[in-house]
Every structure is written in structure tokens, then in C-alpha cells.
Amino acid sequence: MSEAKTYLAFAKTQKESGQTELELILTITPAFTFFDYNRDGVKELITKTLVNFGACPITKTYYSAYHFSKDGIRQLDSWFNGSNPAIEQNIPFN
């Protein structure tokens, strides 16, 4: 079953049982690295977070890219696994 169908079946079951809100769980993982995300010659901080939808069996990886400067930290981009495969396969997570 595709993830979309799995999620829709889960949401339907929750609704039928009287649930009015779906629980979203973020699991912060210690996965981070520095990588030249936008090819500007400066390495950005890339983080990886696992996202679960409560009891639903779907888990997705969420990436975020941050730039550091004297003015602070700025988020450049964020995406779910599979949205930027060319970048994801080059990020050196251990």
C-alpha cells in the first residue's frame, strides 16, 4: 500500500473512532553535518529529523539547511526525503 493510501486509511480510522486531531511526532535525531548545500563555497548546517504520524506506520525524514553569519542563524530550506534526491545522496551523514 502506498504511503498516501496508508495515511488516508489511518486518518479515516481516527475520524471514525471520534478523534478530531491527528498527532504529529517529531523525533529529533543527532544527525547533522556541514555541507555546501547551495554551492556558494560556504558549508551550511544540514539537520535530519524523523517525523511520525502518531500510530500511523509512516515515518519520513525531514531535512533542514541553515546558514550561519554574524547576524545569526537563518534557515535556507527544508524538505522531506525524496524531494531533493540529488542533494540528499551527496550529504555526508554518518
N, CA, C and O atoms as a printed pandas DataFrame, in Angstrom:
     atom_number atom_name residue_name chain_id  residue_number  x_coord  y_coord  z_coord
0              1         N          MET        A               1    0.855   -1.175    0.000
1              2        CA          MET        A               1    0.000    0.000    0.000
2              3         C          MET        A               1    0.901    1.238    0.000
3              4         O          MET        A               1    1.889    1.288    0.731
4              5         N          SER        A               2    0.562    2.222   -0.810
5              6        CA          SER        A               2    1.361    3.444   -0.867
6              7         C          SER        A               2    1.232    4.225    0.444
7              8         O          SER        A               2    0.292    4.026    1.213
8              9         N          GLU        A               3    2.196    5.116    0.681
9             10        CA          GLU        A               3    2.150    5.922    1.908
10            11         C          GLU        A               3    0.899    6.783    1.957
11            12         O          GLU        A               3    0.304    6.950    3.021
12            13         N          ALA        A               4    0.493    7.331    0.818
13            14        CA          ALA        A               4   -0.703    8.178    0.799
14            15         C          ALA        A               4   -1.931    7.372    1.192
15            16         O          ALA        A               4   -2.744    7.832    1.994
16            17         N          LYS        A               5   -2.074    6.179    0.638
17            18        CA          LYS        A               5   -3.221    5.334    0.983
18            19         C          LYS        A               5   -3.159    4.895    2.441
19            20         O          LYS        A               5   -4.188    4.838    3.114
20            21         N          THR        A               6   -1.963    4.583    2.935
21            22        CA          THR        A               6   -1.799    4.193    4.340
22            23         C          THR        A               6   -2.226    5.332    5.251
23            24         O          THR        A               6   -2.945    5.116    6.226
24            25         N          TYR        A               7   -1.781    6.555    4.931
25            26        CA          TYR        A               7   -2.135    7.712    5.755
26            27         C          TYR        A               7   -3.634    7.990    5.700
27            28         O          TYR        A               7   -4.253    8.267    6.728
28            29         N          LEU        A               8   -4.216    7.918    4.515
29            30        CA          LEU        A               8   -5.655    8.174    4.397
30            31         C          LEU        A               8   -6.469    7.122    5.157
31            32         O          LEU        A               8   -7.476    7.455    5.783
32            33         N          ALA        A               9   -6.046    5.870    5.107
33            34        CA          ALA        A               9   -6.728    4.815    5.867
34            35         C          ALA        A               9   -6.605    5.079    7.367
35            36         O          ALA        A               9   -7.564    4.893    8.116
36            37         N          PHE        A              10   -5.425    5.511    7.797
37            38        CA          PHE        A              10   -5.204    5.843    9.208
38            39         C          PHE        A              10   -6.101    7.015    9.623
39            40         O          PHE        A              10   -6.757    6.955   10.663
40            41         N          ALA        A              11   -6.133    8.077    8.814
41            42        CA          ALA        A              11   -6.946    9.256    9.129
42            43         C          ALA        A              11   -8.428    8.886    9.187
43            44         O          ALA        A              11   -9.151    9.363   10.061
44            45         N          LYS        A              12   -8.881    8.037    8.261
45            46        CA          LYS        A              12  -10.283    7.605    8.252
46            47         C          LYS        A              12  -10.616    6.830    9.519
47            48         O          LYS        A              12  -11.672    7.043   10.115
48            49         N          THR        A              13   -9.730    5.938    9.935
49            50        CA          THR        A              13   -9.937    5.162   11.160
50            51         C          THR        A              13  -10.013    6.081   12.373
51            52         O          THR        A              13  -10.857    5.896   13.249
52            53         N          GLN        A              14   -9.118    7.079   12.420
53            54        CA          GLN        A              14   -9.102    8.029   13.540
54            55         C          GLN        A              14  -10.409    8.816   13.586
55            56         O          GLN        A              14  -10.984    9.011   14.657
56            57         N          LYS        A              15  -10.872    9.262   12.435
57            58        CA          LYS        A              15  -12.103   10.043   12.366
58            59         C          LYS        A              15  -13.303    9.202   12.793
59            60         O          LYS        A              15  -14.165    9.669   13.537
60            61         N          GLU        A              16  -13.351    7.961   12.316
61            62        CA          GLU        A              16  -14.462    7.068   12.660
62            63         C          GLU        A              16  -14.491    6.731   14.153
63            64         O          GLU        A              16  -15.549    6.434   14.707
64            65         N          SER        A              17  -13.327    6.779   14.798
65            66        CA          SER        A              17  -13.276    6.475   16.230
66            67         C          SER        A              17  -13.482    7.725   17.093
67            68         O          SER        A              17  -13.372    7.664   18.318
68            69         N          GLY        A              18  -13.786    8.867   16.441
69            70        CA          GLY        A              18  -14.089   10.080   17.196
70            71         C          GLY        A              18  -12.917   11.012   17.418
71            72         O          GLY        A              18  -13.069   12.034   18.087
72            73         N          GLN        A              19  -11.760   10.694   16.881
73            74        CA          GLN        A              19  -10.604   11.572   17.018
74            75         C          GLN        A              19  -10.824   12.812   16.151
75            76         O          GLN        A              19  -11.243   12.698   14.999
76            77         N          THR        A              20  -10.547   13.977   16.693
77            78        CA          THR        A              20  -10.700   15.213   15.923
78            79         C          THR        A              20   -9.355   15.812   15.528
79            80         O          THR        A              20   -9.301   16.726   14.705
80            81         N          GLU        A              21   -8.267   15.302   16.110
81            82        CA          GLU        A              21   -6.938   15.804   15.780
82            83         C          GLU        A              21   -5.999   14.635   15.559
83            84         O          GLU        A              21   -6.101   13.615   16.241
84            85         N          LEU        A              22   -5.083   14.777   14.610
85            86        CA          LEU        A              22   -4.072   13.769   14.365
86            87         C          LEU        A              22   -2.780   14.189   15.044
87            88         O          LEU        A              22   -2.400   15.359   14.998
88            89         N          GLU        A              23   -2.117   13.253   15.664
89            90        CA          GLU        A              23   -0.888   13.543   16.391
90            91         C          GLU        A              23    0.305   13.467   15.448
91            92         O          GLU        A              23    0.460   12.492   14.712
92            93         N          LEU        A              24    1.131   14.477   15.471
93            94        CA          LEU        A              24    2.355   14.518   14.690
94            95         C          LEU        A              24    3.519   14.472   15.671
95            96         O          LEU        A              24    3.605   15.312   16.568
96            97         N          ILE        A              25    4.403   13.516   15.515
97            98        CA          ILE        A              25    5.528   13.350   16.433
98            99         C          ILE        A              25    6.821   13.627   15.678
99           100         O          ILE        A              25    7.088   12.998   14.654
100          101         N          LEU        A              26    7.623   14.562   16.173
101          102        CA          LEU        A              26    8.940   14.829   15.613
102          103         C          LEU        A              26    9.967   14.158   16.500
103          104         O          LEU        A              26   10.004   14.406   17.705
104          105         N          THR        A              27   10.792   13.318   15.925
105          106        CA          THR        A              27   11.856   12.675   16.671
106          107         C          THR        A              27   13.148   13.352   16.256
107          108         O          THR        A              27   13.627   13.163   15.137
108          109         N          ILE        A              28   13.707   14.135   17.151
109          110        CA          ILE        A              28   14.949   14.840   16.839
110          111         C          ILE        A              28   16.089   13.841   16.928
111          112         O          ILE        A              28   16.280   13.196   17.959
112          113         N          THR        A              29   16.832   13.716   15.864
113          114        CA          THR        A              29   17.955   12.799   15.838
114          115         C          THR        A              29   19.251   13.600   15.888
115          116         O          THR        A              29   19.277   14.767   15.497
116          117         N          PRO        A              30   20.302   12.991   16.358
117          118        CA          PRO        A              30   21.576   13.720   16.418
118          119         C          PRO        A              30   22.274   13.812   15.066
119          120         O          PRO        A              30   23.468   14.101   14.999
120          121         N          ALA        A              31   21.537   13.568   14.001
121          122        CA          ALA        A              31   22.154   13.595   12.674
122          123         C          ALA        A              31   22.249   15.024   12.154
123          124         O          ALA        A              31   21.240   15.676   11.882
124          125         N          PHE        A              32   23.461   15.483   12.026
125          126        CA          PHE        A              32   23.707   16.792   11.431
126          127         C          PHE        A              32   25.083   16.759   10.794
127          128         O          PHE        A              32   25.933   15.946   11.159
128          129         N          THR        A              33   25.285   17.630    9.861
129          130        CA          THR        A              33   26.583   17.724    9.199
130          131         C          THR        A              33   26.718   19.116    8.595
131          132         O          THR        A              33   25.751   19.876    8.539
132          133         N          PHE        A              34   27.897   19.437    8.154
133          134        CA          PHE        A              34   28.130   20.683    7.432
134          135         C          PHE        A              34   28.430   20.327    5.985
135          136         O          PHE        A              34   29.282   19.483    5.707
136          137         N          PHE        A              35   27.718   20.984    5.057
137          138        CA          PHE        A              35   27.785   20.642    3.638
138          139         C          PHE        A              35   27.463   21.895    2.832
139          140         O          PHE        A              35   26.591   22.675    3.216
140          141         N          ASP        A              36   28.156   22.090    1.729
141          142        CA          ASP        A              36   27.905   23.258    0.872
142          143         C          ASP        A              36   26.627   23.025    0.081
143          144         O          ASP        A              36   26.660   22.658   -1.093
144          145         N          TYR        A              37   25.515   23.245    0.743
145          146        CA          TYR        A              37   24.183   22.963    0.225
146          147         C          TYR        A              37   23.865   23.726   -1.061
147          148         O          TYR        A              37   23.339   23.150   -2.014
148          149         N          ASN        A              38   24.185   25.019   -1.086
149          150        CA          ASN        A              38   23.812   25.855   -2.246
150          151         C          ASN        A              38   24.999   26.181   -3.151
151          152         O          ASN        A              38   24.919   27.079   -3.989
152          153         N          ARG        A              39   26.092   25.454   -2.979
153          154        CA          ARG        A              39   27.281   25.565   -3.831
154          155         C          ARG        A              39   27.825   26.990   -3.932
155          156         O          ARG        A              39   28.215   27.453   -5.004
156          157         N          ASP        A              40   27.839   27.678   -2.771
157          158        CA          ASP        A              40   28.380   29.036   -2.747
158          159         C          ASP        A              40   29.777   29.092   -2.145
159          160         O          ASP        A              40   30.316   30.177   -1.928
160          161         N          GLY        A              41   30.368   27.929   -1.875
161          162        CA          GLY        A              41   31.705   27.874   -1.296
162          163         C          GLY        A              41   31.706   27.916    0.219
163          164         O          GLY        A              41   32.773   27.840    0.828
164          165         N          VAL        A              42   30.541   28.033    0.850
165          166        CA          VAL        A              42   30.414   28.076    2.306
166          167         C          VAL        A              42   29.567   26.882    2.749
167          168         O          VAL        A              42   28.491   26.638    2.201
168          169         N          LYS        A              43   30.057   26.146    3.738
169          170        CA          LYS        A              43   29.295   24.991    4.220
170          171         C          LYS        A              43   28.168   25.440    5.144
171          172         O          LYS        A              43   28.370   26.258    6.041
172          173         N          GLU        A              44   26.980   24.891    4.908
173          174        CA          GLU        A              44   25.812   25.170    5.731
174          175         C          GLU        A              44   25.568   23.979    6.660
175          176         O          GLU        A              44   26.006   22.862    6.384
176          177         N          LEU        A              45   24.859   24.237    7.769
177          178        CA          LEU        A              45   24.458   23.173    8.675
178          179         C          LEU        A              45   23.249   22.466    8.077
179          180         O          LEU        A              45   22.261   23.112    7.729
180          181         N          ILE        A              46   23.322   21.144    7.955
181          182        CA          ILE        A              46   22.204   20.336    7.464
182          183         C          ILE        A              46   21.783   19.417    8.604
183          184         O          ILE        A              46   22.614   18.698    9.158
184          185         N          THR        A              47   20.500   19.434    8.959
185          186        CA          THR        A              47   19.987   18.569   10.017
186          187         C          THR        A              47   19.004   17.566    9.430
187          188         O          THR        A              47   18.413   17.788    8.373
188          189         N          LYS        A              48   18.844   16.456   10.146
189          190        CA          LYS        A              48   17.920   15.407    9.721
190          191         C          LYS        A              48   17.017   15.068   10.903
191          192         O          LYS        A              48   17.500   14.770   11.995
192          193         N          THR        A              49   15.702   15.115   10.680
193          194        CA          THR        A              49   14.697   14.847   11.712
194          195         C          THR        A              49   13.761   13.758   11.201
195          196         O          THR        A              49   13.423   13.734   10.018
196          197         N          LEU        A              50   13.342   12.856   12.087
197          198        CA          LEU        A              50   12.368   11.835   11.721
198          199         C          LEU        A              50   10.989   12.314   12.135
199          200         O          LEU        A              50   10.810   12.798   13.252
200          201         N          VAL        A              51   10.006   12.183   11.242
201          202        CA          VAL        A              51    8.640   12.632   11.503
202          203         C          VAL        A              51    7.722   11.418   11.437
203          204         O          VAL        A              51    7.729   10.678   10.453
204          205         N          ASN        A              52    6.921   11.216   12.505
205          206        CA          ASN        A              52    5.941   10.131   12.565
206          207         C          ASN        A              52    4.561   10.735   12.738
207          208         O          ASN        A              52    4.425   11.815   13.311
208          209         N          PHE        A              53    3.542   10.054   12.252
209          210        CA          PHE        A              53    2.169   10.496   12.413
210          211         C          PHE        A              53    1.473    9.596   13.421
211          212         O          PHE        A              53    0.670    8.740   13.050
212          213         N          GLY        A              54    1.781    9.793   14.695
213          214        CA          GLY        A              54    1.146    9.025   15.756
214          215         C          GLY        A              54    1.274    7.539   15.541
215          216         O          GLY        A              54    2.379    7.037   15.336
216          217         N          ALA        A              55    0.164    6.824   15.584
217          218        CA          ALA        A              55    0.164    5.369   15.434
218          219         C          ALA        A              55    0.242    4.931   13.980
219          220         O          ALA        A              55    0.343    3.735   13.707
220          221         N          CYS        A              56    0.199    5.853   13.057
221          222        CA          CYS        A              56    0.277    5.525   11.636
222          223         C          CYS        A              56    1.691    5.004   11.333
223          224         O          CYS        A              56    2.665    5.559   11.840
224          225         N          PRO        A              57    1.818    3.971   10.533
225          226        CA          PRO        A              57    3.136    3.373   10.291
226          227         C          PRO        A              57    4.031    4.135    9.311
227          228         O          PRO        A              57    4.974    3.559    8.767
228          229         N          ILE        A              58    3.757    5.402    9.080
229          230        CA          ILE        A              58    4.576    6.185    8.143
230          231         C          ILE        A              58    5.605    7.003    8.926
231          232         O          ILE        A              58    5.263    7.707    9.876
232          233         N          THR        A              59    6.847    6.899    8.517
233          234        CA          THR        A              59    7.918    7.718    9.062
234          235         C          THR        A              59    8.637    8.360    7.883
235          236         O          THR        A              59    9.017    7.674    6.934
236          237         N          LYS        A              60    8.820    9.662    7.943
237          238        CA          LYS        A              60    9.511   10.389    6.874
238          239         C          LYS        A              60   10.716   11.109    7.460
239          240         O          LYS        A              60   10.708   11.504    8.626
240          241         N          THR        A              61   11.737   11.274    6.655
241          242        CA          THR        A              61   12.921   12.032    7.042
242          243         C          THR        A              61   12.757   13.460    6.541
243          244         O          THR        A              61   12.400   13.690    5.386
244          245         N          TYR        A              62   13.023   14.418    7.429
245          246        CA          TYR        A              62   12.880   15.838    7.116
246          247         C          TYR        A              62   14.244   16.500    7.242
247          248         O          TYR        A              62   14.887   16.405    8.288
248          249         N          TYR        A              63   14.685   17.165    6.191
249          250        CA          TYR        A              63   15.972   17.843    6.176
250          251         C          TYR        A              63   15.775   19.349    6.305
251          252         O          TYR        A              63   14.776   19.896    5.837
252          253         N          SER        A              64   16.735   20.011    6.942
253          254        CA          SER        A              64   16.753   21.472    7.020
254          255         C          SER        A              64   18.176   21.954    6.761
255          256         O          SER        A              64   19.141   21.320    7.188
256          257         N          ALA        A              65   18.300   23.072    6.063
257          258        CA          ALA        A              65   19.597   23.683    5.772
258          259         C          ALA        A              65   19.628   25.068    6.408
259          260         O          ALA        A              65   18.700   25.858    6.235
260          261         N          TYR        A              66   20.707   25.362    7.151
261          262        CA          TYR        A              66   20.847   26.633    7.862
262          263         C          TYR        A              66   22.157   27.315    7.491
263          264         O          TYR        A              66   23.178   26.661    7.282
264          265         N          HIS        A              67   22.107   28.637    7.412
265          266        CA          HIS        A              67   23.282   29.467    7.148
266          267         C          HIS        A              67   23.631   30.248    8.414
267          268         O          HIS        A              67   22.761   30.837    9.055
268          269         N          PHE        A              68   24.909   30.241    8.759
269          270        CA          PHE        A              68   25.397   30.999    9.916
270          271         C          PHE        A              68   26.097   32.253    9.433
271          272         O          PHE        A              68   26.863   32.209    8.470
272          273         N          SER        A              69   25.840   33.374   10.097
273          274        CA          SER        A              69   26.543   34.617    9.799
274          275         C          SER        A              69   26.643   35.429   11.088
275          276         O          SER        A              69   26.135   35.010   12.129
276          277         N          LYS        A              70   27.288   36.573   11.021
277          278        CA          LYS        A              70   27.401   37.429   12.200
278          279         C          LYS        A              70   26.032   37.946   12.646
279          280         O          LYS        A              70   25.872   38.375   13.788
280          281         N          ASP        A              71   25.042   37.905   11.741
281          282        CA          ASP        A              71   23.690   38.356   12.062
282          283         C          ASP        A              71   22.829   37.263   12.687
283          284         O          ASP        A              71   21.707   37.528   13.117
284          285         N          GLY        A              72   23.348   36.034   12.741
285          286        CA          GLY        A              72   22.602   34.943   13.358
286          287         C          GLY        A              72   22.472   33.736   12.455
287          288         O          GLY        A              72   23.238   33.566   11.506
288          289         N          ILE        A              73   21.502   32.908   12.757
289          290        CA          ILE        A              73   21.239   31.688   12.007
290          291         C          ILE        A              73   19.962   31.888   11.191
291          292         O          ILE        A              73   18.950   32.358   11.711
292          293         N          ARG        A              74   20.022   31.527    9.910
293          294        CA          ARG        A              74   18.867   31.674    9.031
294          295         C          ARG        A              74   18.611   30.346    8.321
295          296         O          ARG        A              74   19.526   29.751    7.751
296          297         N          GLN        A              75   17.369   29.891    8.361
297          298        CA          GLN        A              75   17.022   28.674    7.647
298          299         C          GLN        A              75   16.916   28.981    6.159
299          300         O          GLN        A              75   16.186   29.886    5.755
300          301         N          LEU        A              76   17.640   28.231    5.358
301          302        CA          LEU        A              76   17.634   28.425    3.910
302          303         C          LEU        A              76   16.556   27.608    3.216
303          304         O          LEU        A              76   15.917   28.071    2.272
304          305         N          ASP        A              77   16.365   26.386    3.698
305          306        CA          ASP        A              77   15.449   25.485    3.015
306          307         C          ASP        A              77   15.121   24.323    3.939
307          308         O          ASP        A              77   15.828   24.068    4.913
308          309         N          SER        A              78   14.042   23.626    3.621
309          310        CA          SER        A              78   13.693   22.385    4.305
310          311         C          SER        A              78   12.856   21.543    3.357
311          312         O          SER        A              78   12.133   22.081    2.518
312          313         N          TRP        A              79   12.952   20.227    3.486
313          314        CA          TRP        A              79   12.234   19.347    2.572
314          315         C          TRP        A              79   12.152   17.940    3.171
315          316         O          TRP        A              79   12.937   17.568    4.043
316          317         N          PHE        A              80   11.182   17.176    2.678
317          318        CA          PHE        A              80   11.057   15.780    3.064
318          319         C          PHE        A              80   11.891   14.915    2.125
319          320         O          PHE        A              80   12.109   15.259    0.963
320          321         N          ASN        A              81   12.347   13.796    2.652
321          322        CA          ASN        A              81   13.138   12.833    1.887
322          323         C          ASN        A              81   12.481   12.538    0.542
323          324         O          ASN        A              81   11.276   12.294    0.465
324          325         N          GLY        A              82   13.282   12.563   -0.504
325          326        CA          GLY        A              82   12.792   12.274   -1.839
326          327         C          GLY        A              82   12.492   13.508   -2.663
327          328         O          GLY        A              82   12.341   13.420   -3.882
328          329         N          SER        A              83   12.403   14.666   -2.007
329          330        CA          SER        A              83   12.102   15.901   -2.743
330          331         C          SER        A              83   13.327   16.477   -3.443
331          332         O          SER        A              83   13.197   17.139   -4.473
332          333         N          ASN        A              84   14.514   16.232   -2.893
333          334        CA          ASN        A              84   15.775   16.718   -3.471
334          335         C          ASN        A              84   16.785   15.575   -3.530
335          336         O          ASN        A              84   17.826   15.656   -2.878
336          337         N          PRO        A              85   16.512   14.517   -4.288
337          338        CA          PRO        A              85   17.392   13.345   -4.262
338          339         C          PRO        A              85   18.838   13.638   -4.655
339          340         O          PRO        A              85   19.750   13.015   -4.112
340          341         N          ALA        A              86   19.073   14.561   -5.575
341          342        CA          ALA        A              86   20.442   14.870   -5.989
342          343         C          ALA        A              86   21.246   15.450   -4.830
343          344         O          ALA        A              86   22.433   15.158   -4.687
344          345         N          ILE        A              87   20.603   16.267   -4.006
345          346        CA          ILE        A              87   21.277   16.840   -2.837
346          347         C          ILE        A              87   21.392   15.799   -1.733
347          348         O          ILE        A              87   22.458   15.645   -1.137
348          349         N          GLU        A              88   20.307   15.082   -1.454
349          350        CA          GLU        A              88   20.283   14.109   -0.358
350          351         C          GLU        A              88   21.377   13.065   -0.484
351          352         O          GLU        A              88   22.012   12.722    0.514
352          353         N          GLN        A              89   21.614   12.554   -1.675
353          354        CA          GLN        A              89   22.613   11.497   -1.838
354          355         C          GLN        A              89   24.036   11.995   -1.662
355          356         O          GLN        A              89   24.951   11.195   -1.465
356          357         N          ASN        A              90   24.239   13.316   -1.730
357          358        CA          ASN        A              90   25.584   13.879   -1.565
358          359         C          ASN        A              90   25.868   14.381   -0.163
359          360         O          ASN        A              90   27.021   14.670    0.154
360          361         N          ILE        A              91   24.859   14.495    0.687
361          362        CA          ILE        A              91   25.072   14.986    2.046
362          363         C          ILE        A              91   25.778   13.892    2.852
363          364         O          ILE        A              91   25.280   12.769    2.931
364          365         N          PRO        A              92   26.921   14.203    3.447
365          366        CA          PRO        A              92   27.722   13.179    4.145
366          367         C          PRO        A              92   27.303   12.908    5.584
367          368         O          PRO        A              92   28.059   13.196    6.512
368          369         N          PHE        A              93   26.101   12.353    5.783
369          370        CA          PHE        A              93   25.711   11.951    7.130
370          371         C          PHE        A              93   26.423   10.656    7.473
371          372         O          PHE        A              93   26.601    9.797    6.609
372          373         N          ASN        A              94   26.832   10.508    8.726
373          374        CA          ASN        A              94   27.485    9.264    9.160
374          375         C          ASN        A              94   26.500    8.340    9.799
375          376         O          ASN        A              94   26.867    7.246   10.226
